[in-house]
Amino acid sequence: MYSIRKKLSIIILACSILAVLLTAIFVNITINNKFSEYMVNNQNKRNDRIVQYFQEVYKRDKKWTAASGSEMKHEAYMSNYCITLLDSNKKLVWMMDPNDIKEKEHFKSLDGKSGVFTTNSFPIKYNGHVVGYVQIGQYSSVLLSADDVNFKLSINEGIIASIFLSLLIVIIISLYISKQFSVPIREVSNVSVKLSNGDYNSKTNVDTDILEIEKLKSSINTLGEKLNHQDLLRKRLVSDISHEIRTPLNILQNNLEAMIDGIFPVNTEQLIGLNDEVIRFGKLLNNLNALKEFEADTVSINREEVRLDELLSSVCDDFSIALKEKNIDLAYNIRPNKDYSIIVDPDKLKQVFINLLSNAVKFSDCGGKVWINLTRDKENIIVSIRDTGIGISKKDLPFIFERLYRGDKSRNKIEGSGIGLTIVKDILTLHSASIEAQSEVGKGSIFTIRFRNNV
């Protein structure tokens, strides 16, 4: 197993070495080919010059002698090639000995070896007639002087030096780039390991200018916060369920023991009190069972067309007694001349409004006020329920739809299981509706529901 930095460095370095080597080979081949082409062109020009020279000699002397053009011997010797002069019948006029240049210390051929001696014959013409031949022989296809060889060597040395310099730069850059990737990813990886080990308070604050890694860092931090919150909820869930179940059971047990011991009389009033605790316990179990059905996606929806204004009106009528007991004023506002028909499950939707209105009454002081507003726009039917109750703190507001979450201690003093809003949220989700809450401690709460028009 390799670290991401090592793996990334190896990949960048390998690709860079391959690219540099291929470039160096291509450049070297191109330069050598062009240089050889240049030398061949020079050699062809030399051959043409030699032929023209002997043509001028014949034009001047009108014949061949042992001295004809012999002054070319010195130049040929110094340039590492041999000249042989033949007449029109290809009879020898004079020639240079190839062995004279073979052993020269400064003689160099293209491949650094003496090679095979080769000759090329060129006709010498005068007035359109061939008057002789000049043969030019050498030990390689292209002759290189010491300067030519040094020039090629300097080019190759330059290419090699550029390869090493490029590789050094690539190594430095690859280490830097790999660090830019590896450090934040390693930090995120370490945090993920800590999260998997249950350390949900772990966060990474490493700086990076890479968008994807920044998103990954932000996501892992958010995940840690959510896991920490879920862990707190899980612990709180166990505690709350234990408390909610233990309370009615303790009351039942204590009262029954008191009746058995003769401390409390067995009469109708005592039995009614015990029955109330049984009913409370049954409601808790029913709510937990309903929540389980929603989370298991086993709830059946019986959709039908319902007039939402009429459904709200019937729910308000059901709360008339509870409103009178606490002297709470209920204002039901509806924008007229609108069609509020919607396809929903009326029983489950009624449960939503009962839970919300029940909370509004429960958490409002005597003499408070509750508003229910119904309106619609082009896309949504909007229901808002506002109260003047005790409100919800900012720290609790994001979690009120979590199961068994009941916020601060002042709210816990009021009877409830903390499941009602969770069920509300689940029912609305099944109906593709949304709910949001606004609240301020001491000033009340507003719950806004939006149904998409589906009629």
FENCOR-V973134 format. One line per field, one symbol per residue. psi: psi as a letter, one per 40 degrees, with the letter a starting at -180 (. if undefined). Layout:
psi = ???
This chain:
psi = hiidddddddddddddddddddddddddddddddddddddddddddddddddddddddddeeihieeheeeeddddddefiihhhiadefihdiiihdededehdehhadeeidahhiihhhihihfeiheaihhhiieidhhhidddddddddddddddddddddddddddddddddddddddddddddddddddeegeehiheihiehddddddddddddddddddddddddddddddddddddddddddddddddddeedhigiddddddddddddddddddddddddddddefehihgiihihdddddddddddeddddddefhhhhhhhhifihfiihihdddddddddddddddddeiiheaihhhhhiiaddihhhhhiifaeihiddddeeeeiheheaiddddehhieeddddddddddddefiihiihihheeaihhhhhhhhe.
